Amino acid sequence: MIKKHLFLLPIVLFSAISVFAQSKKELEIKASIWGENDTQKGNIDIPEKWQNESAVVLYKEYFYDYHKFIKNVNYQHSYRKRIKLLDKAAIEDYSEFTFTKKFAVNKGWVKRGKNYVGIKVIKPDGTEREIEVDKEAVKTDDEYKIAISGLEKGDILDYYIYSVEPFKQKDGFVFDPVTKIISDDYPIKKMALHLHTENDFYVKFNSYNGAPKLQEIATDKKSEKQYYLEAEDIDKNDFPYWYYPLQELPHYKFQISFARKGYHKNDVFEFISPEQGVVKTNNTKEDVLDLYKVKWRYGIVRTIKELENSLKEKDLTTEEKIREAYYYFRHYYLTQFVERSIYASAKIIPDMVYGSTAYDAYSFSMDNSNLMGIFLYRAKIPYSIITATPRSYGTMKNMLFKSDITNFLAIEVEGKTLYLPPLGLHSNIGEIHYGFENSDAYNLKVDIKKHKISEIEGHKITPSTYKDNGTREYSTLSFNEDMDALAVTKTTKHLGHSKTNTQDELLIYYDFINEDYKRFDNDSYVDKQIKKEKDKKRINAEAAALVKKIKKNQAKYIEEQTEDQYDFSVEDHEFTIANTGRYGIKQPLVLEEKFNITEHLIKKAGPNYLIEIGKLIGGQVTLTEEEKNRTNNIYMNFPRSFVNEIEFTIPSGYVVGSLDKLNISVENETGGFISTATVEDSILKIRTEKYYANYYEPNTNWSKMVQFLEAAYQYTQEKIILKKAAL
């Protein structure tokens, strides 16, 4: 459906479409796109080389316009696509629009914005049918849908979405950045970008990986600036998994900043061109230093003396002091507010609590490295601010926006670099986001005496290894008396980045909040803030009911995750979170489970039993023939490994057949799959390990990865036979 394609376009705010009879503005927009000057009217043919494609984009256009009048700013942007549908799959893909009605412009003083939609179908004989959006849209809940009926092979669908976003702004303002990959899921005959600005708007723009360069168009007014970019004959891209498109594919990105007066540039924390009319194309190391010297704020910490006094009472190393301080701030500036926020969102308490919303302190702390900066300054512990770009965004050389980079702190302690990530519910010292690992960054050195940024230098962020990340699963299996079901106990330890990903998915606030309260000798929200006993009783009762409901959903989620892992159902599932893994990078998140397998894995064959033992390592990557012939390079989020240790109690009176197919080893420089199986004291002991060794592999190494990926998949198809022992 067309919905799929529209929501892949971040700049087009489809949550914003207004449905109404054609107004003067709508007619003006339609005329500007489909009117007499439409250069695409005759664009109906496709090149011979694309005749067998599912669809071909004849024309794709982005338009952005930034203008101001007195205190008003008017931002307009549109997206147009003209596509020829060549098979049933494309027709189904483009058979429906889904949208809502209006949106608020969250820029400066809030105003209402509108989106205008135009859709028409051009038949192979040249006849055109315009869809009456206001008439044919059907409301379902908060959405509107338009079904485009009568689409056939060879039809051309031509549609646009035009947004008008007016707002008031008298100072400085930065618009959201725009990043666009030139290619699409379908081949493109021609694409174009048009960008219009005037005085007081500052442009940052660059093209990467061979994308066309931005061109300027001469205008009659000195204050007006117009630019364009065009590309033709663009082959489709499949965007496979394990791939970072911005590392390799042609793309462009830009951002507009507004400053009513020149000095209003100081109102925003952003890289801005030094003068109007000059397009800024990159940011140097010196640009980063200059921006952070002026804009970095060190903040105020109200509870710093309480922390410092508590540390004086302990005999701690420098690293231990840093850890104590980090987890102190994580609790007192973040997790102690979690209960309050949960209760407010569940309407157990009002949103407004003691003069502020229940979410204020909670949201404030989510990206606040300044707290630790203040502590380190007062403790005279030298530190740096690392500014890094995620590998999925490209490289630091391609950094154009402030939003391209993330900040975290670094401290040299006892010959090693200790990274301090921004505070999060489960953040740990040393656990920076995997996107920054093994990448080039900038190190902003802080003069600890003056507590000011003093200099900048390059910095290589420490990588992790496949042994640092992944899961370790330990399972025991045994038959019931009737030998028609298996009882399973399983312990899963999540390590490194696999842990941080799983914590957000698995942990609910009640899984971790009490360990924080206990560690810092802090009272719960109710005990600390609620004075009246009757209010305490009510809140605790409603909170208990809420927890009961959430726990039920959590149990269902974890059971479904286990079933998804094995690709079969389990019964009588129970779980315990034995360790949250929130107080140390080496500390795993530990999940313990018990369940029964009754309808899977076991097949009786006369007096013997076949057990599909290979499926107990979980689902593995399956590759199609097309995927085996991959030509793209491979980008991994992080190196990782998955270890399974299984102990299966062999029933009395039975022996296990050949284990040859469970003892294999496929290893090379890209990774590997190794498995061993032995019988010791009537217990079948199996150990498997699959690992991905690197962050990146060139496509020439893909065939080597395929070797161990296929070995792991084949293992899941293997069985053991339990034979009745001879008397």
Number of C-alpha atoms within 10 A of each C-alpha: 17 18 16 13 13 19 15 9 13 11 18 18 21 24 17 22 23 21 19 12 11 14 10 9 10 17 13 12 19 17 13 12 19 17 13 9 10 11 10 13 10 8 13 18 11 16 9 7 7 17 12 10 14 18 26 27 24 24 20 22 17 22 16 17 16 22 18 20 8 9 11 15 19 14 18 19 21 23 20 21 18 26 26 27 24 20 16 14 12 22 25 14 14 21 17 16 20 22 23 20 17 17 18 14 18 12 16 16 12 14 14 14 20 21 26 23 24 19 19 18 24 19 18 14 8 12 8 14 12 13 19 15 21 15 11 13 18 14 14 11 7 9 14 21 17 20 16 20 11 9 19 16 16 18 23 26 25 22 20 23 22 25 24 18 21 23 21 18 19 16 18 20 21 20 13 13 18 14 19 16 15 22 21 16 15 19 22 25 22 17 21 16 16 19 20 19 21 18 17 22 24 24 21 21 20 21 20 18 12 11 18 18 15 18 13 15 12 11 10 7 8 10 12 15 19 15 15 17 19 17 17 15 13 16 16 17 14 11 14 14 11 14 17 20 19 20 18 14 17 17 20 22 18 20 20 19 22 26 22 18 12 14 10 15 23 16 13 16 16 19 23 28 20 12 13 16 18 11 18 20 16 17 19 12 17 12 13 17 20 15 16 19 16 12 14 12 11 16 13 11 15 8 12 17 12 9 14 15 10 11 15 10 8 10 9 12 10 12 14 13 17 22 16 16 21 22 22 20 22 25 22 18 21 19 26 21 20 21 18 24 23 17 19 18 14 14 11 18 17 14 17 12 13 8 6 10 15 23 18 12 18 20 15 11 21 15 14 21 21 20 22 25 25 17 20 19 19 15 14 12 16 18 24 23 24 25 23 25 25 20 22 16 17 18 17 21 13 19 20 24 20 17 13 17 17 17 19 19 24 22 19 14 15 9 7 9 14 19 22 24 23 25 25 16 20 19 23 25 20 18 21 21 16 20 16 23 22 15 18 20 23 22 24 27 20 20 15 19 11 9 18 18 19 15 15 19 13 13 15 15 20 15 14 18 15 19 16 18 21 22 24 18 20 17 20 19 20 18 18 13 9 6 13 16 18 22 16 19 18 17 20 20 21 26 25 27 23 20 26 24 13 13 19 11 12 17 16 14 13 13 14 18 18 15 13 21 17 11 11 13 9 15 14 18 15 16 12 9 13 14 10 9 10 10 13 15 13 12 17 15 13 17 17 12 12 15 15 12 11 14 14 10 12 17 16 14 14 18 21 17 12 18 15 13 16 17 15 15 16 20 14 10 18 15 17 13 17 15 16 20 24 22 17 13 18 14 17 23 24 20 19 18 18 18 18 20 20 16 14 16 19 19 14 13 11 8 10 15 21 17 17 18 20 22 22 17 23 17 15 18 10 14 13 8 8 7 13 13 13 14 12 20 19 21 19 20 19 25 23 25 22 19 21 19 21 22 20 19 17 18 17 9 11 17 18 20 12 11 16 11 15 22 15 15 15 18 15 13 12 21 21 23 25 19 20 17 19 15 16 10 8 14 18 19 17 20 19 23 19 24 22 24 20 20 22 18 18 11 15 13 15 19 14 18 22 19 17 23 22 16 18 28 20 15 23 19 11 15 21 18 20 21 17 16 12 7 4
